[in-house]
Amino acid sequence: MKRTLNLILAAAMSMALFSGCNDKNVSKYMPDNNISNSSAPNNGVLDTGIPKKETDTLDTVVTDYKYDFWSNVYDLYTITDKYIYFRGISSSDGAGHETYQDYKIDLQTGEMIPLCNVPDCLHSFTDKDCESFIPWAAIGDKCYALKRTGINESRTIIDESGNVVFENKFTTDLSLKYAEQTMEEYDSERKKYDEDDVKYNISRILSDENNLYITGYNYIYAYNIETKQITEPMIIDEDFGCDLLGVDMENKRVYFSNEVFEVFIADMANQTVTKVYDGQIFDLKGYNGKIYYARFLPRDSENPDAPYKAQIFESDPDFTNEKMLIDGCANFFNIKNYKIFYTDARTVGEDNQKITLHSYDMNTGESKELFTADDFVRIITAPHIDRIFVMGHHIEDASIQSVSNANIISFRPDGSDIWTNEVKNQEGLY
């Protein structure tokens, strides 16, 4: 079940792939005039649910940037010292048509730059002429992404110039079995697949200042981009497929969860794999020698629309000395300046919910309400920037159909200098 859920997530990520560290200021696919910066207040909150804008530019403070090591686990973004890249910002016209576009935002000016200019492009792996290049890892001024080679599979890493940096040639018995099942399942579409792409598929790319960490169906290893040396692949679990759960790259630890909710640490420095936990957890992050993660509370079986409420915990890296910090929240969060940023739990199936963003001070244990907006879905930051970004969707009622717009909000850790952008759906794209 968990494997299926993450495959759906991977497919969503793969709808958008690739423009890169080059600037494109005009989009023929989703024109610039679809980006709204309206800031008319309504009791301090916009009608669209976006808080009142305080600044037109981001003016992000960037410090000690070497690589981006948080961004590409569950969240569809990557941050360098110049840009934040968003994969597949989607909007819907309410009639079953969804549009996707990839953007990068200038961390200083706030300019929102579409990454593909090909008319009618859907930014999927089947769009061979798509210009988008969304890095899955960044080291210094170099960006790395997966090359589009199949529908949702890829074994090749390229840089922003399109040069092949690495091709995965490792597989396991378990991933071969998965590949065989996949090819049988999609036999009618076999011509769209390359079987080797499935066999040697790369699930995620992580990075530190020297290495790209390659994760596959149930394994991980490191590739040094300077020396071209490859570490021995480490098998996470012989019996089950494993999904990346979280990272603590400062300490070279990568966490995986298998299909029966066992958690493993891959210690990249010592080249060991250790099972450390039994139980389903989400959105794990390493911070200041500790790890932080979410766990769902039991749901009310008699109320199918009840919110999925979670708790956020702190523990040592091996899950000892566990302490519950936040109760009854959503299961995604982020950390900045010894504060955990999190939101209220979301009620299933309800649009335009007014959800409050909170900050929890690790030093004092106090929580603070920052602002309320519609349907927060992600909280995004990186250790080297002084801003937090949140994303959500607002449903507008039109005369014939509803329109879904993507909201992006950014602010300093103290809640000041709010910057907003709204990517509006364009009628008539189809």
C-alpha positions as CSV (number, residue, x, y, z in Angstrom):
1,M,0.0,0.0,0.0
2,K,2.7,2.4,1.0
3,R,4.7,1.5,-2.2
4,T,1.6,2.3,-4.3
5,L,1.1,5.6,-2.5
6,N,4.7,6.6,-3.2
7,L,4.5,5.4,-6.8
8,I,1.6,7.8,-7.2
9,L,3.7,10.6,-5.7
10,A,6.6,9.7,-8.0
11,A,4.3,9.8,-11.0
12,A,3.2,13.2,-10.0
13,M,6.8,14.3,-9.7
14,S,7.5,12.9,-13.1
15,M,4.8,14.9,-14.8
16,A,7.3,17.7,-14.6
17,L,11.0,17.4,-15.2
18,F,13.5,19.6,-16.6
19,S,14.9,23.6,-17.3
20,G,17.5,24.5,-15.4
21,C,19.9,27.0,-14.4
22,N,19.1,29.0,-17.6
23,D,16.6,31.9,-17.5
24,K,13.4,31.8,-19.6
25,N,11.2,34.7,-19.0
26,V,8.2,34.1,-21.3
27,S,6.0,31.0,-21.3
28,K,3.9,30.1,-24.2
29,Y,2.4,27.2,-22.2
30,M,1.2,29.2,-19.2
31,P,1.6,32.9,-19.9
32,D,3.1,35.3,-17.3
33,N,-0.2,37.1,-17.0
34,N,-1.5,34.0,-15.2
35,I,0.6,35.0,-12.2
36,S,-1.3,37.3,-9.9
37,N,0.2,39.4,-7.2
38,S,-3.0,41.0,-6.1
39,S,-2.8,42.2,-2.5
40,A,-6.2,43.6,-1.7
41,P,-6.8,42.8,2.0
42,N,-9.9,41.4,3.5
43,N,-9.5,41.6,7.3
44,G,-5.8,41.0,6.9
45,V,-6.3,38.0,4.6
46,L,-6.9,38.0,0.8
47,D,-10.1,36.6,-0.7
48,T,-8.0,33.8,-2.2
49,G,-6.7,32.9,1.3
50,I,-3.3,34.5,0.8
51,P,-2.2,36.7,3.7
52,K,-1.7,40.4,3.0
53,K,1.4,41.0,1.0
54,E,4.1,43.1,2.7
55,T,6.9,43.0,0.1
56,D,7.3,42.6,-3.7
57,T,10.8,41.1,-3.5
58,L,12.1,38.2,-1.5
59,D,15.6,39.6,-0.6
60,T,16.6,36.2,0.7
61,V,19.7,36.0,2.9
62,V,21.8,33.0,1.7
63,T,24.5,31.7,4.0
64,D,26.9,28.7,3.9
65,Y,25.4,27.1,0.8
66,K,27.2,24.0,-0.3
67,Y,24.4,21.7,-1.4
68,D,20.7,21.2,-0.9
69,F,20.0,18.2,1.3
70,W,16.4,18.4,2.4
71,S,14.3,19.2,-0.5
72,N,13.7,16.1,-2.6
73,V,12.4,13.6,-0.2
74,Y,8.6,14.2,-0.1
75,D,8.5,17.8,-1.3
76,L,8.6,18.6,-5.0
77,Y,11.2,21.3,-4.9
78,T,15.0,22.0,-4.9
79,I,16.8,25.1,-3.6
80,T,20.1,26.4,-4.8
81,D,21.8,29.7,-3.7
82,K,20.0,31.6,-6.5
83,Y,16.6,29.8,-7.1
84,I,13.9,27.7,-5.6
85,Y,12.7,25.2,-8.2
86,F,9.1,23.9,-8.0
87,R,8.1,20.7,-9.9
88,G,4.7,20.6,-11.5
89,I,2.7,23.4,-10.0
90,S,-0.8,22.3,-11.1
91,S,-4.1,24.0,-11.6
92,S,-7.4,22.6,-12.6
93,D,-10.3,24.1,-14.6
94,G,-12.9,21.9,-12.8
95,A,-13.8,20.0,-15.9
96,G,-11.2,17.3,-15.5
97,H,-8.4,19.3,-17.2
98,E,-5.2,19.8,-15.2
99,T,-2.3,22.0,-16.3
100,Y,1.2,21.6,-15.1
101,Q,4.1,24.0,-15.3
102,D,7.5,24.1,-13.7
103,Y,8.8,27.3,-12.2
104,K,11.9,28.7,-10.6
105,I,11.7,31.7,-8.3
106,D,14.6,34.1,-8.0
107,L,15.5,34.1,-4.3
108,Q,16.3,37.8,-4.4
109,T,13.8,39.5,-6.8
110,G,10.9,37.1,-6.4
111,E,10.7,36.8,-10.2
112,M,8.7,33.7,-11.0
113,I,10.1,32.1,-14.2
114,P,8.4,29.3,-16.1
115,L,10.8,26.6,-17.2
116,C,9.3,25.4,-20.5
117,N,8.2,27.4,-23.5
118,V,7.0,24.6,-25.7
119,P,3.3,25.2,-26.7
120,D,0.8,22.6,-25.4
121,C,3.6,20.8,-23.5
122,L,2.4,18.6,-20.5
123,H,6.0,18.3,-19.1
124,S,5.8,14.6,-18.7
125,F,8.4,11.9,-19.7
126,T,6.5,11.3,-22.9
127,D,7.0,15.0,-24.0
128,K,10.4,14.5,-25.6
129,D,10.7,18.2,-26.6
130,C,9.9,19.5,-23.1
131,E,12.5,22.1,-22.1
132,S,12.0,21.9,-18.4
133,F,14.9,20.8,-16.3
134,I,14.0,20.4,-12.6
135,P,17.1,19.5,-10.5
136,W,16.6,16.6,-8.1
137,A,19.9,17.5,-6.5
138,A,22.2,20.5,-6.4
139,I,25.9,20.8,-5.4
140,G,27.3,24.3,-5.5
141,D,26.5,25.8,-8.9
142,K,25.8,22.4,-10.5
143,C,22.3,21.0,-10.8
144,Y,21.4,17.3,-11.5
145,A,18.3,15.7,-12.7
146,L,16.9,12.5,-14.2
147,K,16.9,12.2,-17.9
148,R,13.4,11.5,-19.4
149,T,13.7,8.0,-20.9
150,G,10.3,6.3,-20.2
151,I,6.9,7.1,-18.8
152,N,7.9,7.3,-15.1
153,E,11.3,5.6,-15.1
154,S,14.8,6.7,-15.5
155,R,18.3,5.4,-14.9
156,T,20.4,8.3,-16.2
157,I,21.5,11.5,-14.4
158,I,22.2,14.6,-16.4
159,D,23.4,18.1,-15.6
160,E,21.8,21.3,-16.6
161,S,23.6,21.3,-20.0
162,G,22.1,17.9,-20.8
163,N,25.4,16.0,-20.3
164,V,25.2,12.5,-18.9
165,V,26.8,12.5,-15.5
166,F,25.9,9.0,-14.4
167,E,24.0,5.9,-15.6
168,N,22.8,3.4,-13.0
169,K,23.9,-0.2,-13.9
170,F,23.1,-1.8,-10.6
171,T,20.0,-3.8,-9.7
172,T,18.9,-6.4,-7.2
173,D,16.8,-9.6,-7.4
174,L,13.9,-7.7,-5.9
175,S,14.1,-4.8,-8.3
176,L,14.3,-7.3,-11.2
177,K,11.2,-9.0,-9.9
178,Y,9.4,-5.6,-9.7
179,A,10.6,-4.7,-13.2
180,E,9.1,-8.0,-14.6
181,Q,5.8,-7.3,-12.9
182,T,5.8,-3.8,-14.2
183,M,6.4,-4.8,-17.8
184,E,3.7,-7.5,-17.6
185,E,1.2,-5.0,-16.1
186,Y,1.8,-2.4,-18.9
187,D,2.3,-5.0,-21.7
188,S,-0.2,-3.1,-23.8
189,E,2.0,0.0,-23.5
190,R,5.3,-1.8,-23.7
191,K,6.5,0.3,-26.6
192,K,6.4,3.3,-24.3
193,Y,8.8,1.6,-21.8
194,D,12.4,0.7,-21.9
195,E,12.8,-2.4,-19.7
196,D,16.3,-1.4,-18.6
197,D,14.8,1.9,-17.3
198,V,12.6,-0.2,-15.0
199,K,15.3,-2.6,-14.0
200,Y,17.8,0.2,-13.2
201,N,15.3,2.9,-12.2
202,I,16.6,5.6,-9.8
203,S,14.1,6.4,-7.2
204,R,15.7,9.6,-5.7
205,I,18.9,11.5,-5.9
206,L,20.4,13.0,-2.7
207,S,23.6,15.0,-2.4
208,D,26.3,16.3,-0.1
209,E,29.2,18.5,-1.0
210,N,31.0,15.7,-2.9
211,N,28.6,12.9,-3.7
212,L,25.3,12.1,-5.4
213,Y,23.5,9.4,-3.4
214,I,21.6,7.0,-5.8
215,T,18.6,5.2,-4.3
216,G,16.8,2.4,-6.2
217,Y,14.0,0.0,-5.4
218,N,15.7,-1.4,-2.2
219,Y,19.3,-0.1,-2.2
220,I,21.5,3.0,-2.0
221,Y,25.1,3.9,-2.9
222,A,27.2,7.0,-3.5
223,Y,28.8,8.4,-6.6
224,N,31.6,11.0,-6.2
225,I,31.1,13.6,-8.9
226,E,34.8,14.6,-8.9
227,T,36.7,11.3,-8.6
228,K,34.0,9.2,-10.3
229,Q,34.3,6.6,-7.6
230,I,31.3,4.5,-6.6
231,T,30.7,3.0,-3.2
232,E,29.5,-0.6,-2.8
233,P,25.7,-0.6,-3.0
234,M,24.0,-1.3,0.3
235,I,20.8,-3.4,0.3
236,I,18.2,-1.9,2.6
237,D,15.9,-4.9,2.7
238,E,16.1,-8.2,0.8
239,D,12.4,-8.9,1.0
240,F,10.5,-5.6,0.5
241,G,10.7,-2.5,-1.6
242,C,11.9,0.5,0.3
243,D,11.0,4.2,0.1
244,L,13.0,7.1,1.1
245,L,11.6,8.4,4.4
246,G,14.0,11.2,5.4
247,V,17.6,12.3,5.5
248,D,20.2,13.8,7.9
249,M,22.9,14.4,5.3
250,E,25.0,16.5,7.7
251,N,25.6,13.2,9.5
252,K,25.4,11.1,6.4
253,R,22.3,9.2,7.5
254,V,19.5,8.2,5.2
255,Y,16.2,6.7,6.5
256,F,14.1,4.2,4.6
257,S,10.7,2.6,5.3
258,N,9.6,-0.7,3.7
259,E,6.1,-1.9,2.8
260,V,5.5,-3.3,6.3
261,F,6.5,-0.1,8.0
262,E,9.9,-1.1,9.3
263,V,12.4,1.8,9.4
264,F,16.1,1.5,8.5
265,I,19.1,3.8,8.7
266,A,21.6,3.7,5.9
267,D,24.8,5.1,7.5
268,M,26.7,6.3,4.4
269,A,29.8,7.2,6.4
270,N,30.2,3.7,7.9
271,Q,28.5,1.8,5.1
272,T,26.1,0.0,7.3
273,V,22.3,-0.6,7.3
274,T,20.4,-1.0,10.6
275,K,16.8,-1.6,11.3
276,V,15.8,0.9,14.0
277,Y,12.0,1.2,14.3
278,D,8.7,-0.6,13.8
279,G,5.8,1.6,12.9
280,Q,4.5,4.0,10.2
281,I,6.1,7.5,10.4
282,F,6.3,10.4,7.9
283,D,8.4,13.3,6.9
284,L,11.5,12.6,8.9
285,K,14.2,15.4,9.2
286,G,17.5,15.5,10.9
287,Y,18.3,18.7,12.8
288,N,21.0,19.6,15.3
289,G,21.9,16.0,16.1
290,K,18.2,14.9,16.6
291,I,15.6,13.6,14.3
292,Y,12.0,14.8,13.9
293,Y,9.1,12.9,12.4
294,A,5.3,12.7,12.3
295,R,3.0,9.8,13.2
296,F,-0.7,9.6,12.6
297,L,-3.1,9.3,15.5
298,P,-5.9,6.6,15.3
299,R,-8.9,7.9,13.3
300,D,-12.5,7.8,14.3
301,S,-13.8,4.7,12.5
302,E,-17.4,6.0,12.6
303,N,-16.5,9.3,10.9
304,P,-14.9,8.8,7.5
305,D,-14.5,12.5,7.0
306,A,-12.6,13.1,10.2
307,P,-9.2,14.9,9.8
308,Y,-6.0,12.8,9.7
309,K,-4.4,14.1,12.8
310,A,-0.8,13.5,13.5
311,Q,1.8,14.1,16.3
312,I,5.3,15.4,15.8
313,F,8.1,13.8,17.7
314,E,11.8,14.4,18.6
315,S,14.2,11.6,19.3
316,D,17.8,10.5,19.0
317,P,18.8,9.2,15.6
318,D,18.1,5.6,16.5
319,F,14.6,6.5,17.8
320,T,15.5,6.3,21.5
321,N,14.6,9.1,24.0
322,E,11.5,9.9,22.0
323,K,9.5,12.9,23.0
324,M,6.2,14.2,21.6
325,L,6.3,17.9,20.8
326,I,3.1,18.8,18.9
327,D,-0.3,17.1,19.1
328,G,-3.2,17.0,16.6
329,C,-1.5,18.6,13.6
330,A,-1.0,17.7,9.9
331,N,1.7,15.2,9.1
332,F,4.1,17.5,7.2
333,F,6.3,20.2,8.7
334,N,9.7,21.9,8.3
335,I,12.4,23.3,10.6
336,K,14.1,26.7,10.7
337,N,16.0,28.5,13.4
338,Y,15.0,26.0,16.1
339,K,11.4,26.4,15.2
340,I,9.1,23.7,13.7
341,F,6.6,25.1,11.2
342,Y,3.4,23.0,10.9
343,T,-0.3,23.4,10.2
344,D,-3.7,22.2,11.4
345,A,-4.9,18.9,10.3
346,R,-7.0,18.9,7.1
347,T,-10.5,17.5,6.8
348,V,-10.8,14.9,4.0
349,G,-12.6,16.1,0.9
350,E,-13.2,19.7,1.9
351,D,-12.1,22.5,-0.4
352,N,-10.9,25.9,0.7
353,Q,-10.4,25.0,4.3
354,K,-9.1,27.8,6.4
355,I,-6.0,26.2,7.9
356,T,-3.6,28.0,10.3
357,L,0.1,27.9,10.0
358,H,1.9,27.6,13.4
359,S,5.5,27.8,14.7
360,Y,6.7,25.7,17.6
361,D,9.8,27.0,19.5
362,M,12.1,24.1,20.4
363,N,13.7,26.2,23.2
364,T,10.6,27.3,25.0
365,G,8.0,24.7,23.9
366,E,5.6,27.5,22.9
367,S,3.5,27.5,19.8
368,K,2.5,30.6,17.9
369,E,-0.2,31.1,15.2
370,L,1.3,32.9,12.2
371,F,-1.6,33.3,9.7
372,T,-4.5,31.4,8.2
373,A,-5.0,30.6,4.5
374,D,-6.6,28.0,2.2
375,D,-5.5,24.4,2.0
376,F,-1.8,24.4,2.9
377,V,-0.1,21.4,1.3
378,R,3.6,22.0,1.8
379,I,6.1,23.9,4.0
380,I,9.4,24.4,2.3
381,T,12.8,25.8,3.4
382,A,16.5,24.9,3.4
383,P,19.3,25.4,6.0
384,H,21.1,28.0,3.8
385,I,18.1,30.4,3.3
386,D,16.3,32.6,5.8
387,R,12.8,32.2,4.3
388,I,10.0,29.7,4.5
389,F,7.7,29.0,1.6
390,V,4.3,27.4,1.9
391,M,2.1,26.2,-0.9
392,G,-1.6,25.6,-1.2
393,H,-4.6,25.6,-3.5
394,H,-7.6,27.8,-3.7
395,I,-10.8,26.8,-5.5
396,E,-12.6,29.7,-7.2
397,D,-16.3,29.3,-8.3
398,A,-16.7,30.3,-11.9
399,S,-20.0,30.6,-13.8
400,I,-19.7,27.2,-15.3
401,Q,-17.0,25.4,-13.5
402,S,-14.6,25.7,-10.5
403,V,-11.0,26.8,-11.1
404,S,-8.1,25.7,-8.9
405,N,-5.2,28.1,-8.4
406,A,-1.9,27.4,-6.7
407,N,-0.9,29.8,-4.0
408,I,2.7,30.4,-2.9
409,I,3.5,32.4,0.3
410,S,6.9,33.2,1.7
411,F,8.0,34.8,4.9
412,R,10.9,35.2,7.4
413,P,11.0,32.7,10.4
414,D,9.4,35.4,12.6
415,G,6.4,35.7,10.2
416,S,7.5,39.1,8.7
417,D,8.1,40.2,5.1
418,I,5.3,38.2,3.6
419,W,5.6,37.7,-0.2
420,T,2.8,36.1,-2.2
421,N,2.2,34.8,-5.6
422,E,-0.8,33.1,-7.2
423,V,-0.5,30.9,-10.3
424,K,-3.9,31.2,-11.9
425,N,-5.4,28.6,-14.2
426,Q,-5.8,29.7,-17.8
427,E,-9.1,29.0,-19.6
428,G,-8.8,27.6,-23.1
429,L,-5.5,25.8,-22.7
430,Y,-7.2,22.7,-24.1
